[in-house]
Amino acid sequence: MARVPTGCADQMYVTMACMNLIAQVFAALAGLLHVLIFVMESVLFRRPQVHGRFRTRPEDLDAVRPWALNQGFYNLFLALGALGGVVVVHTGPVTVGATLALFSCACMLGAALVLIATDRRMARAALTQGLFPALALAAALSA
């Protein structure tokens, strides 16, 4: 078994528990992007240039707004998990931080896959929201 880095628990999958720098950078980028998505969905959604990105017609805003607000907060919570996990990797139990960040990234990637499976016209949005989390997970798995 590989030598366990300082701060990591002795476990079978050491590379997943101890995030490398590349995985940390992509997890942080994923978190920052999802904060931006939160702002768009929960704060700025009524602006035409914003709700248009989500394929929402002006006459549907009142009906869609509660869903967008809720979705925005989902994205914020995922962002906080990814960002908080990276912080904990450096300040607390490494395994806890890596688990939190990578689980958040896996959820972000899952949401991107659901988006593309639901509406192929949203492929660009799915790629945007899923790329950084996918790279974080790939970097963590390949370490």
DSSP file (Angstrom, degrees, kcal/mol; ACC not computed):
  #  RESIDUE AA STRUCTURE BP1 BP2  ACC     N-H-->O    O-->H-N    N-H-->O    O-->H-N    TCO  KAPPA ALPHA  PHI   PSI    X-CA   Y-CA   Z-CA
    1    1 A M              0   0    0      0, 0.0     3,-0.1     0, 0.0    11,-0.0   0.000 360.0 360.0 360.0 144.2    0.0    0.0    0.0
    2    2 A A        -     0   0    0      1,-0.1     2,-0.2     3,-0.0    12,-0.1  -0.267 360.0 -89.6 -64.8 152.1    1.2    3.5   -0.8
    3    3 A R        -     0   0    0      1,-0.1    -1,-0.1     7,-0.0     7,-0.0  -0.442  44.1-121.4 -62.9 133.3    2.5    5.7    2.0
    4    4 A V        -     0   0    0     -2,-0.2     3,-0.1    -3,-0.1    -1,-0.1  -0.675  26.9-123.5 -81.5 121.9   -0.3    7.6    3.6
    5    5 A P    >   -     0   0    0      0, 0.0     3,-2.1     0, 0.0    -1,-0.1  -0.234  41.4 -80.4 -62.0 154.5    0.3   11.4    3.4
    6    6 A T  T 3  S+     0   0    0      1,-0.3     3,-0.1    88,-0.0    88,-0.0  -0.283 118.5  22.7 -54.6 134.0    0.2   13.4    6.6
    7    7 A G  T 3  S+     0   0    0      1,-0.3    87,-0.8    -3,-0.1    88,-0.6   0.342  97.7 112.4  90.9  -6.4   -3.3   14.1    7.7
    8    8 A C    <   -     0   0    0     -3,-2.1    -1,-0.3    86,-0.2     2,-0.1  -0.798  68.4-118.6-102.6 143.3   -4.9   11.3    5.8
    9    9 A A        -     0   0    0     -2,-0.4     2,-1.0     1,-0.1     8,-0.1  -0.415  35.0-101.6 -71.6 152.1   -6.5    8.3    7.4
   10   10 A D        +     0   0    0     -2,-0.1     2,-0.3    -6,-0.1    -1,-0.1  -0.673  69.7 140.9 -75.7 106.6   -5.1    4.9    6.7
   11   11 A Q        -     0   0    0     -2,-1.0     3,-0.5     1,-0.1     6,-0.0  -0.930  64.0-104.5-147.6 168.3   -7.5    3.6    4.2
   12   12 A M  S    S+     0   0    0     -2,-0.3     2,-0.9     1,-0.3     3,-0.2   0.878 112.4  45.7 -65.1 -42.0   -7.8    1.6    1.0
   13   13 A Y     >  +     0   0    0      1,-0.2     4,-1.6     2,-0.1     3,-0.5  -0.592  64.5 160.2-106.9  70.8   -8.4    4.5   -1.4
   14   14 A V  H  > S+     0   0    0     -2,-0.9     4,-1.9    -3,-0.5    -1,-0.2   0.870  70.3  57.9 -60.5 -40.6   -5.8    7.0   -0.2
   15   15 A T  H  4 S+     0   0    0      1,-0.2    -1,-0.2    -3,-0.2     5,-0.2   0.848 107.8  46.9 -64.8 -33.1   -5.8    9.0   -3.5
   16   16 A M  H  4 S+     0   0    0     -3,-0.5    -1,-0.2     1,-0.2    -2,-0.2   0.867 113.7  48.3 -72.7 -35.4   -9.6    9.7   -3.2
   17   17 A A  H  < S+     0   0    0     -4,-1.6     2,-0.7     1,-0.2    81,-0.4   0.775 111.4  51.7 -77.0 -25.3   -9.3   10.7    0.4
   18   18 A C  S  < S-     0   0    0     -4,-1.9    -1,-0.2    -5,-0.2     2,-0.1  -0.864  85.2-145.2-117.5  97.5   -6.3   13.0   -0.1
   19   19 A M        -     0   0    0     -2,-0.7    -3,-0.1    75,-0.2     2,-0.1  -0.358   9.9-135.4 -66.7 131.9   -7.1   15.5   -2.9
   20   20 A N     >  -     0   0    0     -5,-0.2     4,-2.1    -2,-0.1     5,-0.2  -0.356  30.9-100.7 -77.0 168.7   -4.2   16.5   -5.1
   21   21 A L  H  > S+     0   0    0      1,-0.2     4,-2.6     2,-0.2     5,-0.2   0.866 121.3  54.3 -61.5 -38.8   -3.8   20.1   -6.0
   22   22 A I  H  > S+     0   0    0      1,-0.2     4,-2.3     2,-0.2    -1,-0.2   0.924 109.2  47.9 -63.1 -43.8   -5.3   19.8   -9.5
   23   23 A A  H  > S+     0   0    0      1,-0.2     4,-2.3     2,-0.2    -1,-0.2   0.891 111.6  51.5 -62.5 -39.4   -8.5   18.2   -8.0
   24   24 A Q  H  X S+     0   0    0     -4,-2.1     4,-2.5     2,-0.2    -2,-0.2   0.918 109.3  49.6 -64.3 -43.2   -8.6   21.0   -5.4
   25   25 A V  H  X S+     0   0    0     -4,-2.6     4,-2.5     1,-0.2    -2,-0.2   0.937 113.6  45.2 -62.5 -46.5   -8.3   23.7   -8.1
   26   26 A F  H  X S+     0   0    0     -4,-2.3     4,-2.4     2,-0.2    -1,-0.2   0.869 112.1  51.8 -67.7 -35.1  -11.1   22.2  -10.2
   27   27 A A  H  X S+     0   0    0     -4,-2.3     4,-2.3    -5,-0.2    -1,-0.2   0.911 111.3  47.9 -65.1 -41.0  -13.3   21.7   -7.1
   28   28 A A  H  X S+     0   0    0     -4,-2.5     4,-2.6     2,-0.2    -2,-0.2   0.916 111.8  49.3 -65.5 -42.6  -12.8   25.3   -6.2
   29   29 A L  H  X S+     0   0    0     -4,-2.5     4,-2.5     2,-0.2    -2,-0.2   0.901 110.4  51.2 -62.0 -40.4  -13.6   26.5   -9.7
   30   30 A A  H  X S+     0   0    0     -4,-2.4     4,-2.1     2,-0.2    -2,-0.2   0.920 110.9  48.9 -61.8 -43.1  -16.7   24.3   -9.7
   31   31 A G  H  X S+     0   0    0     -4,-2.3     4,-1.6     2,-0.2    -2,-0.2   0.924 111.5  48.1 -62.5 -45.0  -17.8   25.9   -6.4
   32   32 A L  H  X S+     0   0    0     -4,-2.6     4,-1.9     1,-0.2    -2,-0.2   0.904 111.0  51.0 -64.1 -41.0  -17.2   29.4   -7.7
   33   33 A L  H  X S+     0   0    0     -4,-2.5     4,-2.2     1,-0.2    -1,-0.2   0.902 109.0  51.4 -61.8 -40.4  -19.1   28.7  -10.9
   34   34 A H  H  X S+     0   0    0     -4,-2.1     4,-2.1     2,-0.2    -1,-0.2   0.780 104.9  55.9 -72.0 -25.4  -22.1   27.3   -8.9
   35   35 A V  H  X S+     0   0    0     -4,-1.6     4,-2.3     2,-0.2    -1,-0.2   0.923 108.3  49.1 -65.3 -43.7  -22.1   30.5   -6.8
   36   36 A L  H  X S+     0   0    0     -4,-1.9     4,-2.3     1,-0.2    -2,-0.2   0.910 109.5  51.1 -60.7 -42.6  -22.5   32.5  -10.0
   37   37 A I  H  X S+     0   0    0     -4,-2.2     4,-2.8     1,-0.2     5,-0.3   0.906 107.7  53.9 -62.2 -40.9  -25.3   30.2  -11.1
   38   38 A F  H  X>S+     0   0    0     -4,-2.1     4,-3.2     1,-0.2     5,-0.5   0.936 108.0  49.6 -55.7 -47.7  -27.0   30.8   -7.7
   39   39 A V  I  X>S+     0   0    0     -4,-2.3     5,-2.6     1,-0.2     4,-1.8   0.914 112.7  47.4 -60.0 -42.9  -26.8   34.5   -8.3
   40   40 A M  I  <5S+     0   0    0     -4,-2.3    -1,-0.2     3,-0.2    -2,-0.2   0.923 120.0  37.2 -64.6 -44.0  -28.3   34.1  -11.7
   41   41 A E  I  <5S+     0   0    0     -4,-2.8    -2,-0.2    -5,-0.2    -1,-0.2   0.839 129.9  27.2 -80.1 -33.5  -31.1   31.8  -10.6
   42   42 A S  I  <5S+     0   0    0     -4,-3.2    -3,-0.2    -5,-0.3    -2,-0.2   0.689 132.3  23.6-106.4 -20.9  -32.0   33.4   -7.2
   43   43 A V  I  <<S+     0   0    0     -4,-1.8     3,-0.2    -5,-0.5    -3,-0.2   0.789 130.5  26.8-112.8 -45.7  -31.0   37.0   -7.4
   44   44 A L  S > <S+     0   0    0     -5,-2.6     3,-1.9     1,-0.2     7,-0.3   0.254  80.5 116.0-106.5  11.5  -31.0   38.2  -11.0
   45   45 A F  T 3   +     0   0    0     -6,-0.3     6,-0.5     1,-0.3    -1,-0.2   0.789  69.0  60.7 -58.5 -33.5  -33.5   35.8  -12.6
   46   46 A R  T 3  S+     0   0    0     -3,-0.2    -1,-0.3     4,-0.1    -2,-0.1   0.661  79.9 102.3 -72.0 -14.7  -36.1   38.4  -13.6
   47   47 A R  S X> S-     0   0    0     -3,-1.9     4,-2.6     1,-0.1     3,-1.3  -0.516  77.8-131.0 -69.5 133.8  -33.6   40.2  -15.8
   48   48 A P  H 3> S+     0   0    0      0, 0.0     4,-1.8     0, 0.0     5,-0.2   0.870 106.3  53.5 -55.4 -40.3  -34.3   39.3  -19.5
   49   49 A Q  H 34 S+     0   0    0      2,-0.2     4,-0.4     1,-0.2    -4,-0.1   0.742 115.3  42.6 -68.7 -19.9  -30.7   38.5  -20.3
   50   50 A V  H X> S+     0   0    0     -3,-1.3     3,-1.1    -6,-0.3     4,-0.7   0.925 115.2  42.9 -89.5 -55.8  -30.7   36.1  -17.3
   51   51 A H  H ><>S+     0   0    0     -4,-2.6     5,-2.1    -6,-0.5     3,-0.5   0.792 108.2  63.2 -65.5 -23.8  -34.0   34.3  -17.6
   52   52 A G  G ><5S+     0   0    0     -4,-1.8     3,-1.7    -5,-0.4    -1,-0.3   0.847  94.7  60.0 -64.4 -33.5  -33.5   34.0  -21.3
   53   53 A R  G <45S+     0   0    0     -3,-1.1    -1,-0.2    -4,-0.4    -2,-0.2   0.788 104.4  50.5 -62.9 -26.4  -30.4   31.8  -20.7
   54   54 A F  G <<5S-     0   0    0     -4,-0.7    -1,-0.3    -3,-0.5    -2,-0.2   0.214 118.4-113.5 -97.4  14.1  -32.8   29.4  -18.9
   55   55 A R  T < 5 +     0   0    0     -3,-1.7     2,-0.5     1,-0.2    -3,-0.2   0.842  66.1 149.9  59.1  37.2  -35.2   29.3  -21.9
   56   56 A T      < -     0   0    0     -5,-2.1    -1,-0.2    -8,-0.1    -2,-0.1  -0.894  41.1-138.1-105.5 125.6  -37.9   31.1  -19.8
   57   57 A R    >   -     0   0    0     -2,-0.5     3,-1.9     1,-0.1     4,-0.4  -0.516  22.0-117.6 -77.6 147.9  -40.4   33.3  -21.5
   58   58 A P  G >  S+     0   0    0      0, 0.0     3,-1.3     0, 0.0     4,-0.3   0.852 114.5  57.6 -54.2 -37.5  -41.3   36.6  -19.8
   59   59 A E  G 3  S+     0   0    0      1,-0.2     4,-0.2     2,-0.1     3,-0.1   0.654 105.8  51.3 -70.9 -13.0  -44.9   35.5  -19.5
   60   60 A D  G <> S+     0   0    0     -3,-1.9     4,-2.4     1,-0.1     3,-0.5   0.432  79.9  99.6 -99.1  -1.1  -43.8   32.4  -17.5
   61   61 A L  H <> S+     0   0    0     -3,-1.3     4,-2.8    -4,-0.4    -1,-0.1   0.890  78.8  52.2 -56.9 -45.5  -41.7   34.3  -15.0
   62   62 A D  H  4 S+     0   0    0     -4,-0.3    -1,-0.2     1,-0.2    -2,-0.1   0.869 115.2  42.4 -61.7 -35.7  -44.2   34.3  -12.2
   63   63 A A  H  4 S+     0   0    0     -3,-0.5     4,-0.4    -4,-0.2    -1,-0.2   0.865 121.2  39.8 -76.3 -36.8  -44.7   30.6  -12.5
   64   64 A V  H >X S+     0   0    0     -4,-2.4     4,-2.4     1,-0.2     3,-0.7   0.767  93.7  83.6 -85.9 -27.0  -41.1   29.7  -12.9
   65   65 A R  H 3X S+     0   0    0     -4,-2.8     4,-2.7    -5,-0.3     5,-0.2   0.853  88.8  50.8 -50.2 -47.6  -39.6   32.1  -10.4
   66   66 A P  H 3> S+     0   0    0      0, 0.0     4,-2.2     0, 0.0    -1,-0.3   0.890 112.2  48.3 -60.8 -36.5  -40.1   29.9   -7.3
   67   67 A W  H <> S+     0   0    0     -3,-0.7     4,-2.9    -4,-0.4    -2,-0.2   0.917 111.8  49.0 -67.3 -42.7  -38.5   26.9   -9.0
   68   68 A A  H  X S+     0   0    0     -4,-2.4     4,-2.6     2,-0.2    -1,-0.2   0.907 110.5  51.2 -63.8 -41.3  -35.5   29.0  -10.1
   69   69 A L  H  X S+     0   0    0     -4,-2.7     4,-1.8    -5,-0.2    -1,-0.2   0.940 113.0  45.2 -60.0 -47.6  -35.1   30.4   -6.6
   70   70 A N  H  X S+     0   0    0     -4,-2.2     4,-1.9     1,-0.2    -2,-0.2   0.917 113.1  49.9 -62.6 -44.7  -35.1   26.9   -5.1
   71   71 A Q  H  X S+     0   0    0     -4,-2.9     4,-2.3     1,-0.2    -1,-0.2   0.881 106.9  56.4 -62.2 -38.8  -32.7   25.6   -7.8
   72   72 A G  H  X S+     0   0    0     -4,-2.6     4,-2.2     1,-0.2    -1,-0.2   0.905 106.4  49.0 -59.6 -42.1  -30.4   28.5   -7.1
   73   73 A F  H  X S+     0   0    0     -4,-1.8     4,-2.6     2,-0.2    -1,-0.2   0.868 106.5  56.1 -69.3 -34.7  -30.1   27.6   -3.5
   74   74 A Y  H  X S+     0   0    0     -4,-1.9     4,-2.2     1,-0.2    -1,-0.2   0.949 109.7  47.1 -56.0 -47.3  -29.4   24.0   -4.4
   75   75 A N  H  X S+     0   0    0     -4,-2.3     4,-2.3     1,-0.2    -2,-0.2   0.873 110.4  52.4 -64.2 -37.1  -26.5   25.3   -6.5
   76   76 A L  H  X S+     0   0    0     -4,-2.2     4,-2.8     2,-0.2    -1,-0.2   0.929 109.2  49.1 -63.2 -44.7  -25.3   27.5   -3.6
   77   77 A F  H  X S+     0   0    0     -4,-2.6     4,-1.8     1,-0.2    -2,-0.2   0.894 111.9  48.3 -64.8 -39.0  -25.3   24.6   -1.2
   78   78 A L  H  X S+     0   0    0     -4,-2.2     4,-2.3    -5,-0.2    -1,-0.2   0.906 111.5  51.2 -64.2 -40.5  -23.4   22.4   -3.6
   79   79 A A  H  X S+     0   0    0     -4,-2.3     4,-3.0     1,-0.2     5,-0.3   0.926 108.9  50.1 -61.4 -45.2  -20.9   25.3   -4.1
   80   80 A L  H  X S+     0   0    0     -4,-2.8     4,-2.7     1,-0.2     5,-0.3   0.859 109.2  52.9 -63.7 -34.5  -20.5   25.7   -0.4
   81   81 A G  H  X S+     0   0    0     -4,-1.8     4,-2.2    -5,-0.2    -1,-0.2   0.929 112.8  43.1 -64.6 -45.3  -19.8   22.0   -0.1
   82   82 A A  H  X S+     0   0    0     -4,-2.3     4,-1.9     2,-0.2    -2,-0.2   0.945 120.3  41.1 -66.1 -48.1  -17.1   22.1   -2.8
   83   83 A L  H  X S+     0   0    0     -4,-3.0     4,-2.1     2,-0.2    -2,-0.2   0.924 116.7  48.4 -67.6 -44.2  -15.5   25.3   -1.5
   84   84 A G  H  X S+     0   0    0     -4,-2.7     4,-2.6    -5,-0.3    -1,-0.2   0.888 109.0  54.7 -63.0 -38.4  -15.8   24.3    2.2
   85   85 A G  H  X S+     0   0    0     -4,-2.2     4,-2.0    -5,-0.3    -1,-0.2   0.912 107.4  49.1 -61.4 -42.6  -14.3   20.9    1.4
   86   86 A V  H  X S+     0   0    0     -4,-1.9     4,-1.0     2,-0.2    -1,-0.2   0.905 111.2  50.4 -64.0 -40.2  -11.3   22.4   -0.2
   87   87 A V  H >X S+     0   0    0     -4,-2.1     4,-1.3     1,-0.2     3,-0.8   0.931 110.0  50.0 -62.2 -44.4  -10.8   24.7    2.8
   88   88 A V  H 3X S+     0   0    0     -4,-2.6     4,-2.8     1,-0.3     9,-0.2   0.834  99.9  64.7 -65.8 -32.0  -11.1   21.8    5.2
   89   89 A V  H 3< S+     0   0    0     -4,-2.0    -1,-0.3     1,-0.2    -2,-0.2   0.868 113.4  34.8 -54.8 -34.8   -8.5   19.9    3.2
   90   90 A H  H << S+     0   0    0     -4,-1.0    -1,-0.2    -3,-0.8    -2,-0.2   0.643 130.6  29.6 -94.7 -16.6   -6.1   22.6    4.3
   91   91 A T  H  < S+     0   0    0     -4,-1.3    -3,-0.2    -5,-0.1    -2,-0.2   0.571 121.6  11.9-122.4 -12.1   -7.4   23.4    7.8
   92   92 A G  S  < S-     0   0    0     -4,-2.8     2,-0.5    -5,-0.2     3,-0.0  -0.478 110.4 -15.4-141.9-151.4   -8.9   20.2    9.3
   93   93 A P     >  -     0   0    0      0, 0.0     4,-2.2     0, 0.0     3,-0.2  -0.497  55.4-149.7 -64.9 118.1   -9.2   16.5    8.7
   94   94 A V  H  > S+     0   0    0    -87,-0.8     4,-2.9    -2,-0.5     5,-0.3   0.880  94.1  54.2 -58.5 -42.6   -8.1   16.0    5.1
   95   95 A T  H  > S+     0   0    0    -88,-0.6     4,-2.4     1,-0.2    -1,-0.2   0.901 109.0  48.7 -61.5 -41.5  -10.3   13.0    4.6
   96   96 A V  H  > S+     0   0    0     -3,-0.2     4,-2.4     2,-0.2    -2,-0.2   0.938 113.4  46.6 -64.0 -47.2  -13.4   15.0    5.7
   97   97 A G  H  X S+     0   0    0     -4,-2.2     4,-2.6    -9,-0.2     5,-0.2   0.922 113.9  47.1 -62.2 -45.5  -12.6   17.9    3.4
   98   98 A A  H  X S+     0   0    0     -4,-2.9     4,-2.8   -81,-0.4     5,-0.3   0.907 112.3  50.5 -64.0 -41.8  -11.9   15.7    0.4
   99   99 A T  H  X S+     0   0    0     -4,-2.4     4,-2.3    -5,-0.3     5,-0.2   0.928 112.7  46.2 -61.9 -45.4  -15.0   13.7    0.9
  100  100 A L  H  X S+     0   0    0     -4,-2.4     4,-2.1     2,-0.2    -2,-0.2   0.939 116.0  44.5 -63.3 -48.1  -17.1   16.8    1.2
  101  101 A A  H  X S+     0   0    0     -4,-2.6     4,-2.1     1,-0.2    -2,-0.2   0.924 116.9  44.5 -64.4 -45.0  -15.6   18.5   -1.9
  102  102 A L  H  X S+     0   0    0     -4,-2.8     4,-2.3    -5,-0.2    -1,-0.2   0.847 111.6  52.1 -73.2 -33.6  -15.7   15.4   -4.1
  103  103 A F  H  X S+     0   0    0     -4,-2.3     4,-2.2    -5,-0.3    -1,-0.2   0.922 110.5  49.4 -65.3 -42.6  -19.2   14.5   -3.1
  104  104 A S  H  X S+     0   0    0     -4,-2.1     4,-2.3    -5,-0.2    -2,-0.2   0.914 111.4  49.2 -61.3 -42.7  -20.4   18.0   -4.0
  105  105 A C  H  X S+     0   0    0     -4,-2.1     4,-2.6     1,-0.2    -1,-0.2   0.889 108.8  52.7 -64.2 -39.0  -18.6   17.7   -7.3
  106  106 A A  H  X S+     0   0    0     -4,-2.3     4,-2.5     1,-0.2    -1,-0.2   0.902 109.8  48.8 -63.7 -39.6  -20.2   14.3   -8.0
  107  107 A C  H  X S+     0   0    0     -4,-2.2     4,-2.4     2,-0.2    -2,-0.2   0.903 110.7  50.6 -65.8 -40.7  -23.6   15.9   -7.3
  108  108 A M  H  X S+     0   0    0     -4,-2.3     4,-2.0     2,-0.2    -2,-0.2   0.928 112.0  47.2 -61.3 -45.1  -22.9   18.8   -9.6
  109  109 A L  H  X S+     0   0    0     -4,-2.6     4,-2.2     1,-0.2    -2,-0.2   0.910 110.4  52.9 -63.6 -42.1  -21.8   16.3  -12.3
  110  110 A G  H  X S+     0   0    0     -4,-2.5     4,-2.2     1,-0.2    -1,-0.2   0.906 108.2  50.6 -58.5 -42.8  -25.0   14.3  -11.8
  111  111 A A  H  X S+     0   0    0     -4,-2.4     4,-2.3     1,-0.2    -1,-0.2   0.886 108.8  51.9 -63.9 -38.8  -27.1   17.4  -12.2
  112  112 A A  H  X S+     0   0    0     -4,-2.0     4,-2.2     2,-0.2    -1,-0.2   0.898 109.4  49.8 -64.2 -39.9  -25.3   18.2  -15.4
  113  113 A L  H  X S+     0   0    0     -4,-2.2     4,-2.0     2,-0.2    -2,-0.2   0.885 110.4  49.7 -66.5 -38.6  -26.0   14.7  -16.7
  114  114 A V  H  X S+     0   0    0     -4,-2.2     4,-1.9     2,-0.2    -2,-0.2   0.905 109.3  53.7 -64.6 -40.5  -29.7   15.0  -15.8
  115  115 A L  H  X S+     0   0    0     -4,-2.3     4,-2.2     1,-0.2     7,-0.2   0.934 111.7  42.8 -60.7 -47.4  -29.9   18.4  -17.6
  116  116 A I  H  < S+     0   0    0     -4,-2.2    -1,-0.2     1,-0.2    -2,-0.2   0.855 114.1  51.5 -69.9 -33.6  -28.5   17.0  -20.8
  117  117 A A  H  < S+     0   0    0     -4,-2.0    -1,-0.2    -5,-0.2     3,-0.2   0.815 113.3  46.3 -70.3 -29.0  -30.6   13.9  -20.6
  118  118 A T  H  < S+     0   0    0     -4,-1.9     2,-0.3     1,-0.3    -2,-0.2   0.873 130.6   9.2 -80.5 -39.9  -33.7   16.0  -20.0
  119  119 A D    ><  -     0   0    0     -4,-2.2     3,-2.5    -5,-0.2    -1,-0.3  -0.832  56.1-162.4-149.5 102.5  -33.2   18.6  -22.8
  120  120 A R  G >  S+     0   0    0     -2,-0.3     3,-1.5     1,-0.3     4,-0.2   0.737  90.5  70.8 -59.1 -23.4  -30.5   18.3  -25.4
  121  121 A R  G 3  S+     0   0    0      1,-0.3     3,-0.4     2,-0.1    -1,-0.3   0.668  91.4  61.2 -67.0 -14.2  -30.9   22.0  -26.2
  122  122 A M  G <>  +     0   0    0     -3,-2.5     4,-2.7    -7,-0.2    -1,-0.3   0.102  68.0 116.1 -97.5  21.4  -29.2   22.6  -22.8
  123  123 A A  H <> S+     0   0    0     -3,-1.5     4,-2.6     1,-0.2     5,-0.2   0.895  74.5  50.6 -59.0 -42.5  -26.0   20.8  -23.8
  124  124 A R  H  > S+     0   0    0     -3,-0.4     4,-2.5     1,-0.2    -1,-0.2   0.926 112.3  46.6 -63.3 -43.8  -23.9   23.9  -23.5
  125  125 A A  H  > S+     0   0    0      2,-0.2     4,-2.7     1,-0.2     5,-0.2   0.899 112.3  50.9 -64.1 -40.7  -25.3   24.7  -20.0
  126  126 A A  H  X S+     0   0    0     -4,-2.7     4,-1.9     2,-0.2    -2,-0.2   0.908 111.4  47.6 -64.0 -41.8  -24.7   21.1  -19.0
  127  127 A L  H  X S+     0   0    0     -4,-2.6     4,-2.0    -5,-0.2    -2,-0.2   0.917 112.0  51.0 -64.1 -42.7  -21.2   21.2  -20.2
  128  128 A T  H  X S+     0   0    0     -4,-2.5     4,-0.5     1,-0.2    -2,-0.2   0.937 116.7  38.4 -60.6 -47.7  -20.6   24.5  -18.4
  129  129 A Q  H  < S+     0   0    0     -4,-2.7    -1,-0.2     1,-0.2    -2,-0.2   0.739 122.8  42.0 -79.0 -20.8  -21.9   23.2  -15.1
  130  130 A G  H  X S+     0   0    0     -4,-1.9     4,-2.1    -5,-0.2    -2,-0.2   0.648  94.2  76.6-100.8 -15.3  -20.4   19.7  -15.3
  131  131 A L  H  X S+     0   0    0     -4,-2.0     4,-2.6     2,-0.2     5,-0.2   0.959  96.4  43.5 -65.7 -53.6  -16.9   20.3  -16.7
  132  132 A F  H  X S+     0   0    0     -4,-0.5     4,-2.4     1,-0.2    -1,-0.2   0.921 115.9  48.0 -61.5 -44.5  -15.1   21.5  -13.6
  133  133 A P  H  > S+     0   0    0      0, 0.0     4,-2.5     0, 0.0    -1,-0.2   0.919 112.0  50.6 -61.5 -39.9  -16.7   18.9  -11.3
  134  134 A A  H  X S+     0   0    0     -4,-2.1     4,-2.7     1,-0.2    -2,-0.2   0.913 111.2  48.2 -62.7 -41.7  -15.8   16.2  -13.8
  135  135 A L  H  X S+     0   0    0     -4,-2.6     4,-2.6     2,-0.2    -1,-0.2   0.885 110.2  52.3 -66.5 -37.6  -12.2   17.4  -14.0
  136  136 A A  H  X S+     0   0    0     -4,-2.4     4,-2.2    -5,-0.2    -2,-0.2   0.940 112.7  44.6 -61.8 -46.6  -12.0   17.5  -10.2
  137  137 A L  H  X S+     0   0    0     -4,-2.5     4,-2.5     2,-0.2    -2,-0.2   0.916 113.8  49.6 -65.0 -43.0  -13.3   13.9   -9.9
  138  138 A A  H  X S+     0   0    0     -4,-2.7     4,-1.8     1,-0.2    -1,-0.2   0.910 111.5  49.1 -62.7 -41.7  -11.0   12.7  -12.7
  139  139 A A  H  X S+     0   0    0     -4,-2.6     4,-0.6     1,-0.2    -1,-0.2   0.900 112.4  48.1 -65.3 -39.7   -7.9   14.4  -11.1
  140  140 A A  H >< S+     0   0    0     -4,-2.2     3,-0.5     1,-0.2    -2,-0.2   0.894 113.6  47.0 -67.8 -38.8   -8.8   12.9   -7.7
  141  141 A L  H 3< S+     0   0    0     -4,-2.5    -1,-0.2     1,-0.2    -2,-0.2   0.794 113.0  48.9 -72.9 -27.7   -9.2    9.4   -9.2
  142  142 A S  H 3<        0   0    0     -4,-1.8    -1,-0.2     1,-0.2    -2,-0.2   0.497 360.0 360.0 -92.5  -2.6   -6.1    9.5  -11.2
  143  143 A A    <<        0   0    0     -4,-0.6    -1,-0.2    -3,-0.5    -2,-0.1   0.507 360.0 360.0 -68.4 360.0   -3.8   10.7   -8.5
